[in-house]
Amino acid sequence: MPDPRALRIDVGPFHLAPTPEATTWTAAPRSAPGGRAPVAGGSETSPPEITAAWNDWVVFAQKVLRADELWRASEARGDAWDEGFAAARDAAAVNPYR
């Protein structure tokens, strides 16, 4: 059975692959169907690969999850305000937030 620490991890538009020393992991964009990595802005140069220790990737993932949590909470507050405002404009409606 292969060592799971040596397997590449596909994450959305990029993947994490262990370096030969297995102490760091490198993030690289996924290849496009033509075999070349997609590049923003249409330039022909390939984007840089980012290499960091595993704990750095974990910290990065936690920050992404926290940002997503804050965004979802903000959206929920906005949706609640919209529903309350709409209910306040209709005399027959019941505002579930009061």
Order of alpha helices (4+ residues) and beta strands (2+ residues): beta-beta-beta-beta-alpha
